[in-house]
């Protein structure tokens, strides 16, 4: 049974831990507010740009070819996994790693190469039998990412896809921010850029009345010039948005985890304090009984 000194030391240790978790919760709350604003500002532009370019690509001539549009085989994939550089964020990193493992199992028999963004994903798959072709560590750990950093990463992805034509598809795995308590793991194809087929558009209109109808575009410049400028910018925008979503999700997950840790520490402190008071009361009662017994024996 623990003595009073051990209990006091443990209570002090838990209180120190509680102070750390509360501080981390407050820091995550501040970072989350900024990250959430950036995500909300980036979403409309990213979605509209994707919608316009995929629809525009579907109206190109059948004889027109572009390296970022043309479909290839289905044998070799590049998987871009965006995790955090730090832990203490609940199941944030574990869910992403599980999604990546499920993706690899789903495509068993195909060659899957990994581009690891974040230390947690990099460290996990470094010990597994999967080739990590590139890693970006420290990109999300500072709590914010610039468009230039996302553009550099997107340029690396595009270069690997265009120059190394053995890569058939590029997929992106990240956490989409829904709320402080909810993040959704997203697995989406980044390259080649999908074209909206006319049948798909009609089906979407039937199921979703708010969906827009196809628009006829007039090319003032040749399609090659338009797509050579806009498609790389589309990849940059999608990568930038994924990084922003991941950072906001990480801060929300860490804020929730630290709040739960602070509450658990408070409950543990209360339980230890109650136990300590019981032991102290038992010791006092024992001393009183010894004093009374000694006085009774002396008087007799």
Secondary structure as UniProt FT lines:
FT   HELIX           4..58
FT   TURN            62..63
FT   TURN            67..69
FT   STRAND          76..82
FT   TURN            90..91
FT   HELIX           92..106
FT   TURN            107..109
FT   STRAND          111..117
FT   HELIX           119..126
FT   STRAND          131..136
FT   TURN            141..142
FT   HELIX           147..163
FT   TURN            165..166
FT   STRAND          169..177
FT   STRAND          183..191
FT   HELIX           198..207
FT   TURN            209..210
FT   HELIX           223..299
//
